[in-house]
Amino acid sequence: MAGRIRQSDIDEVKARTNIADIVGERVALKAAGVGSLKGLCPFHDERSPSFHVRPQVGYYHCFGCGESGDVYSFLRAMDHVSFTEAVERLAARVGYTLHYEDGGAAPETSGRSRLYAANAAAAEFYRARLSDPDAEAGRRFLGERGFDAGAAAHFGVGYAPKGWSALTDHLLAQKFTREEITQAGLVSQGQRGVYDRFRGRLVWPIRDVTGQVIGFGARKLYDDDPGPKYLNTPETPIYRKAQVLYGLDVAKREISRAHRVVVVEGYTDVMACHLAGVTTAVATCGTAFGTDHITVLRRVMGDDSASGEVVFTFDPDAAGQKAALRAFGEEKRFAAQTYVAVAPGGLDPCDLRLERGDGAVRALLDTKAPMFEFVIDQRLAGFDLATVEGRAGALRAAAPIVAEIRDPSLRPGYTRVLARRLGLDLPEVASAVERAARAAARTGSAEPAPAQRAAAAGDEQPVQVRVSIASLPRDRDTALERDALMSFLQYGHRVDPVMLSRALAVTFRSPALEVVRAAIAAGADVTRPGWAADVVGSVREPFRSLAAELLTADFPARDENHAVASANDLARRLVVRSLEREKTDLLGAIQRVPADSEEGRGFRIRLRDLDRERQRLIEAE
């Protein structure tokens, strides 16, 4: 077994990795000041972005929940891998060969990495089998739905042979163990042992947002197959169907750019949309669209304003209506506006493309209707609006829908829409909507905070106080010290070394900032990549979050050169302040000793030197 990875290799891999590329695969990032990016935090649900990434120093921090760290800690938290696995994954990404302290060869992979590798090997196996003579039924299925060999290759579509152990035998020959194959969800357990989970089926590889294969969806091809029409990978350590969206790996860039996502219902619908030019299409994988899917999409979209769009496509049948109402129940979690698009004749995007061409799929989005309007129509469909009783019941059913509209500027318009649909006077409908809003306010309650839940349960929890920039006093001295530390952590490698050393030797007046200053002064080798992140990690609690904020906060400057100039100026101002403080102390000391004493003469010489030094620093400004 190989030993620990050499520290020099760990540092080198981190230096070669742009943390913004890694985070950007999960979170839509946009510029947030000089050298800083921000997006919606992947560690907690939020409406506006408070998650900051500073690529130059390789660090991230959330000003909302306090999560922070480097690229390794981000991977460990998001993918639940060990530190060693995180280093090995990034090393493979940048093409760097790792060395181990005992001189042993690098292990191939370990833990979860083996599951990723097994799924990747299976995807390649299935893809290759699609060209076999036995896969004619699979190729015919694709062709009948308008997909040629190029489309199949683009999405990695493959074929699982009919045999019981074709994939298992292949993976065993590739040095995967039965335990790894089982844990990856590639086999099923029967009375006589394990056998290939997917047999005689067309197979779509399901990838996470980074493009790694984590599972499969398989479509039945033969009448003698007793299984369900679609069969997916079961839950595994790397596959959680409630958190996965098929096609997101190829759609994420356009979703982030356009702030629009189209949610369809199946793998072939995703393929049809992308081939038709609707490259923001994704689909769930054998489960209903839920809150975890919303969380993933909001991060990728950068969903922090009402300018974005989420378009759902549903079949007009009962199942489609049920799915629409279920999606509406979660609609308020989006900041973006939500819509529903139903194709003419109830065709899904795949059939629509097959019958009417790519243009019809693109035009489908032009016919979208606001989600609220669609749901209102669904609620009204069950009532006879020709009768007084039917209109009264429909009003009671639909008024809560309008009352739930979170944008107050939209609510009056939908109140008028409902009045027109029902043929009722606007004041009567407006009154019903207002009553529904009051009823919701009476019955609705916010989720209690963790501390409140613990108190209700009778558990005493220690109160964790998190020191932050916002909690600092608002005075000139604190502002100077805060801005100076912010500039040193972010641009210390470009500050004059002599002036930086003198500034860091100055004791700060703010106790919280003094803790951070002392940590920087004790361990700051600003010439070493990653030094600032290491310093933040060395700051004792509860001040570490403050240090992380100082490292990632927006530094007020026009560009990086101005930021460096400001950092040098802040260092100079700290030194000047310390000289002025010393001068004040000396003036007081002179009053307490005889003027002609040796001590008095020494004080006056020191005062003269302080004035000269102070003047020199001021003139150098």
TAQUIBEL-V49767 format. One record per residue. N is the residue number from 1. NEAR is the number of other ideal C-beta (glycine too) atoms within 8 Angstrom. Layout:
BEGIN
<<N | NEAR> <N | NEAR>>
END
This chain:
BEGIN
<<1 | 4> <2 | 8> <3 | 8> <4 | 5> <5 | 12> <6 | 10> <7 | 6> <8 | 6> <9 | 13> <10 | 11> <11 | 11> <12 | 9> <13 | 14> <14 | 14> <15 | 9> <16 | 7> <17 | 13> <18 | 6> <19 | 14> <20 | 10> <21 | 8> <22 | 12> <23 | 15> <24 | 9> <25 | 8> <26 | 10> <27 | 12> <28 | 12> <29 | 11> <30 | 9> <31 | 5> <32 | 9> <33 | 9> <34 | 11> <35 | 10> <36 | 14> <37 | 12> <38 | 11> <39 | 14> <40 | 13> <41 | 14> <42 | 9> <43 | 8> <44 | 8> <45 | 4> <46 | 10> <47 | 4> <48 | 5> <49 | 12> <50 | 10> <51 | 17> <52 | 15> <53 | 15> <54 | 14> <55 | 10> <56 | 6> <57 | 11> <58 | 14> <59 | 16> <60 | 15> <61 | 14> <62 | 14> <63 | 9> <64 | 9> <65 | 7> <66 | 9> <67 | 11> <68 | 13> <69 | 10> <70 | 12> <71 | 13> <72 | 13> <73 | 9> <74 | 13> <75 | 13> <76 | 12> <77 | 10> <78 | 8> <79 | 8> <80 | 7> <81 | 11> <82 | 8> <83 | 7> <84 | 8> <85 | 13> <86 | 14> <87 | 14> <88 | 15> <89 | 11> <90 | 15> <91 | 12> <92 | 7> <93 | 7> <94 | 9> <95 | 4> <96 | 9> <97 | 5> <98 | 12> <99 | 8> <100 | 13> <101 | 7> <102 | 6> <103 | 6> <104 | 8> <105 | 5> <106 | 10> <107 | 8> <108 | 6> <109 | 10> <110 | 9> <111 | 9> <112 | 11> <113 | 12> <114 | 12> <115 | 14> <116 | 13> <117 | 11> <118 | 14> <119 | 17> <120 | 10> <121 | 12> <122 | 14> <123 | 13> <124 | 8> <125 | 12> <126 | 16> <127 | 12> <128 | 9> <129 | 14> <130 | 13> <131 | 5> <132 | 9> <133 | 4> <134 | 8> <135 | 12> <136 | 7> <137 | 8> <138 | 12> <139 | 9> <140 | 8> <141 | 11> <142 | 13> <143 | 9> <144 | 6> <145 | 10> <146 | 8> <147 | 11> <148 | 7> <149 | 5> <150 | 6> <151 | 12> <152 | 12> <153 | 9> <154 | 6> <155 | 12> <156 | 11> <157 | 13> <158 | 14> <159 | 13> <160 | 15> <161 | 12> <162 | 6> <163 | 7> <164 | 6> <165 | 8> <166 | 12> <167 | 15> <168 | 14> <169 | 8> <170 | 10> <171 | 14> <172 | 11> <173 | 6> <174 | 7> <175 | 5> <176 | 11> <177 | 6> <178 | 9> <179 | 6> <180 | 11> <181 | 15> <182 | 11> <183 | 9> <184 | 12> <185 | 12> <186 | 15> <187 | 13> <188 | 7> <189 | 6> <190 | 7> <191 | 2> <192 | 4> <193 | 5> <194 | 10> <195 | 12> <196 | 14> <197 | 10> <198 | 12> <199 | 13> <200 | 9> <201 | 14> <202 | 13> <203 | 14> <204 | 13> <205 | 14> <206 | 14> <207 | 11> <208 | 10> <209 | 11> <210 | 8> <211 | 6> <212 | 9> <213 | 13> <214 | 13> <215 | 16> <216 | 15> <217 | 15> <218 | 13> <219 | 12> <220 | 12> <221 | 10> <222 | 8> <223 | 3> <224 | 4> <225 | 10> <226 | 3> <227 | 5> <228 | 5> <229 | 4> <230 | 9> <231 | 10> <232 | 12> <233 | 12> <234 | 6> <235 | 6> <236 | 12> <237 | 7> <238 | 11> <239 | 13> <240 | 7> <241 | 12> <242 | 8> <243 | 7> <244 | 14> <245 | 11> <246 | 13> <247 | 11> <248 | 15> <249 | 10> <250 | 8> <251 | 14> <252 | 11> <253 | 6> <254 | 9> <255 | 17> <256 | 11> <257 | 6> <258 | 7> <259 | 12> <260 | 11> <261 | 14> <262 | 13> <263 | 13> <264 | 13> <265 | 10> <266 | 9> <267 | 11> <268 | 9> <269 | 15> <270 | 15> <271 | 12> <272 | 16> <273 | 14> <274 | 13> <275 | 10> <276 | 12> <277 | 8> <278 | 13> <279 | 9> <280 | 11> <281 | 16> <282 | 15> <283 | 14> <284 | 13> <285 | 12> <286 | 7> <287 | 7> <288 | 6> <289 | 11> <290 | 9> <291 | 7> <292 | 9> <293 | 12> <294 | 12> <295 | 9> <296 | 12> <297 | 14> <298 | 12> <299 | 14> <300 | 15> <301 | 15> <302 | 14> <303 | 13> <304 | 8> <305 | 7> <306 | 7> <307 | 5> <308 | 14> <309 | 10> <310 | 14> <311 | 14> <312 | 14> <313 | 15> <314 | 11> <315 | 9> <316 | 7> <317 | 7> <318 | 5> <319 | 7> <320 | 11> <321 | 11> <322 | 8> <323 | 13> <324 | 15> <325 | 10> <326 | 10> <327 | 13> <328 | 11> <329 | 6> <330 | 11> <331 | 9> <332 | 6> <333 | 8> <334 | 12> <335 | 9> <336 | 13> <337 | 9> <338 | 14> <339 | 13> <340 | 14> <341 | 13> <342 | 10> <343 | 12> <344 | 5> <345 | 4> <346 | 8> <347 | 10> <348 | 12> <349 | 17> <350 | 13> <351 | 8> <352 | 15> <353 | 15> <354 | 8> <355 | 7> <356 | 7> <357 | 6> <358 | 9> <359 | 8> <360 | 12> <361 | 15> <362 | 11> <363 | 8> <364 | 14> <365 | 10> <366 | 6> <367 | 8> <368 | 10> <369 | 9> <370 | 10> <371 | 14> <372 | 12> <373 | 10> <374 | 12> <375 | 12> <376 | 15> <377 | 9> <378 | 10> <379 | 11> <380 | 13> <381 | 6> <382 | 5> <383 | 10> <384 | 6> <385 | 11> <386 | 4> <387 | 7> <388 | 5> <389 | 7> <390 | 11> <391 | 13> <392 | 8> <393 | 9> <394 | 13> <395 | 14> <396 | 8> <397 | 11> <398 | 14> <399 | 14> <400 | 10> <401 | 11> <402 | 15> <403 | 12> <404 | 8> <405 | 11> <406 | 4> <407 | 7> <408 | 5> <409 | 5> <410 | 9> <411 | 12> <412 | 8> <413 | 7> <414 | 13> <415 | 13> <416 | 9> <417 | 10> <418 | 15> <419 | 14> <420 | 7> <421 | 11> <422 | 13> <423 | 7> <424 | 9> <425 | 6> <426 | 9> <427 | 6> <428 | 10> <429 | 15> <430 | 11> <431 | 8> <432 | 11> <433 | 14> <434 | 9> <435 | 9> <436 | 12> <437 | 9> <438 | 8> <439 | 9> <440 | 11> <441 | 7> <442 | 6> <443 | 6> <444 | 6> <445 | 4> <446 | 4> <447 | 4> <448 | 7> <449 | 6> <450 | 7> <451 | 8> <452 | 8> <453 | 9> <454 | 10> <455 | 9> <456 | 7> <457 | 6> <458 | 4> <459 | 6> <460 | 4> <461 | 8> <462 | 4> <463 | 5> <464 | 5> <465 | 5> <466 | 7> <467 | 9> <468 | 10> <469 | 9> <470 | 4> <471 | 6> <472 | 12> <473 | 5> <474 | 5> <475 | 6> <476 | 5> <477 | 9> <478 | 13> <479 | 9> <480 | 12> <481 | 14> <482 | 13> <483 | 11> <484 | 14> <485 | 13> <486 | 12> <487 | 16> <488 | 17> <489 | 14> <490 | 15> <491 | 12> <492 | 15> <493 | 7> <494 | 6> <495 | 15> <496 | 7> <497 | 7> <498 | 6> <499 | 12> <500 | 13> <501 | 8> <502 | 10> <503 | 14> <504 | 11> <505 | 6> <506 | 11> <507 | 5> <508 | 8> <509 | 7> <510 | 12> <511 | 5> <512 | 11> <513 | 14> <514 | 11> <515 | 11> <516 | 14> <517 | 14> <518 | 8> <519 | 13> <520 | 14> <521 | 9> <522 | 7> <523 | 10> <524 | 11> <525 | 6> <526 | 10> <527 | 5> <528 | 7> <529 | 7> <530 | 12> <531 | 14> <532 | 12> <533 | 13> <534 | 9> <535 | 14> <536 | 14> <537 | 7> <538 | 9> <539 | 13> <540 | 7> <541 | 5> <542 | 8> <543 | 12> <544 | 12> <545 | 13> <546 | 15> <547 | 14> <548 | 13> <549 | 12> <550 | 13> <551 | 16> <552 | 13> <553 | 11> <554 | 8> <555 | 14> <556 | 6> <557 | 10> <558 | 4> <559 | 7> <560 | 9> <561 | 6> <562 | 10> <563 | 15> <564 | 11> <565 | 8> <566 | 13> <567 | 16> <568 | 11> <569 | 9> <570 | 14> <571 | 17> <572 | 13> <573 | 10> <574 | 13> <575 | 13> <576 | 11> <577 | 11> <578 | 9> <579 | 12> <580 | 9> <581 | 8> <582 | 9> <583 | 12> <584 | 8> <585 | 8> <586 | 12> <587 | 9> <588 | 8> <589 | 9> <590 | 12> <591 | 6> <592 | 5> <593 | 10> <594 | 5> <595 | 6> <596 | 5> <597 | 8> <598 | 5> <599 | 7> <600 | 12> <601 | 9> <602 | 8> <603 | 12> <604 | 9> <605 | 8> <606 | 9> <607 | 12> <608 | 8> <609 | 8> <610 | 12> <611 | 9> <612 | 8> <613 | 9> <614 | 12> <615 | 8> <616 | 8> <617 | 12> <618 | 8> <619 | 6> <620 | 6> <621 | 6>>
END
